[in-house]
Every structure is written in C-alpha cells, then in structure tokens.
Amino acid sequence: MKNKKFALAALVGLFGMTGTASAALPELGLSQKVPGDIYAGAQYQIISDDVVDLGSATLVAGYKHQLAPKIAVGPELKLGFGIGDDQVGSNQQVELDLSLNTMMSAGVRGEYQFNEKFKAFTSLTYANFDLEATLKDKVSGQSASASDDQWEFGYGVGLSYEVVNNLDIVTSYETYASGDIDLLSIGLSYKL
C-alpha cells in the first residue's frame, strides 16, 4: 500500500499539481503544501556611518522553513548596487566623494507571524561592502580613485506586512560588528 501511495505521489509530482491529480493527494494522506516558502524582492537601503550616507538598490532572495505554525527560519541572500555618492569633505581646492559599488550579504532570518498579514523578524548576517573614494582637484580638474571592501558580521530586526496576496512591504534595521555601519531598508517581497 505504501509503495502505491509513493508511486502515485511521484506521478503527480512528475506531471504537475493541477486538476484532479492535486485533488487526489489529500485522499492518499499526502499534502500538496511544502512546509516553506521561497521569496524574492527588491529594497532601497540607506547605509550610513558617522560621516556618510549611501544609497543602494538591493535584490533579495530567501527561503522560509516553517518550524511551527507561527515560526519560520531560513537563509537570505542580498545583492545591492550603489546609487549616487556622498561628499565626505570639501574645501576650495579639493573634494572627497565616497560611493558604494556593491553590497552583498548572506544570513539567517528568523520570523514570527502575529497574524495572516503582520510578521516580525530578526537576522544574523555576514556582509561585504565594496566602497570607492574619489579625490577631485578643483583647480586642475584631475581626480584619483581608490576602492576597498570590508566584510562585517551584523544583526538586525524588521517588520513585514502583506499588502496583497503574497506581496509584502518590508522594513528593517541592521547594524554591523564594527559599530560604524548601520543599514535601514524598505522594500517589497513576493512569495513565489
């Protein structure tokens, strides 16, 4: 009997979860719901320290595994690209600008669902910030650039609210181990 259920479930999986095939799963004692969700989204992030504020357009992808009815945990990846730059210093002769080339991170996110629409989460993250500094000579018009990247451990908290079916608005705050970098973000996330 178990072999027949397994074979039928394999056929349903092979030919797709549509029509009468997916309706037959509960009769076999099988569920068509996987205990987790894949999501993807986009965010605008403000990355700041004591001196500068930099913007980033960021892509987000993750997976939430349900540990309990209201608790989920899973990995999350982010890839961000700098938007604009910030002037660090300037006088009559020189100007120093700082910009973000890329930001990427990998982390673990834990989530608590208060109700069908509202969730809170916390995250532990390992991130890389690739920055570029440009020194411009206002008199001669010449400039020189240098870039550097740094890896940082961080943690954060956030809120998520489902505005329409499978589409959430998400906001979060993260801080990184050096204590110098804070990240504030707002964006959208879609459950695939």
Secondary structure, DSSP 8 states (H G I E B T S, - for coil): -HHHHHHHHHHHHHH-S-HHHHHHTGGGT--S--SEEEEEEEEEEEEE-SS-EEEEEEEEEEEEEEEETTEEEEEEEEEEEEESEEEEEE-SSEEEEEEEEEEEEEEEEEEEESSSSEEEEEEEEEEEEEEEEEEEETTT--EEEEEEEEEEEEEEEEEEEEEETTEEEEEEEEEETTSS-EEEEEEEEEE-
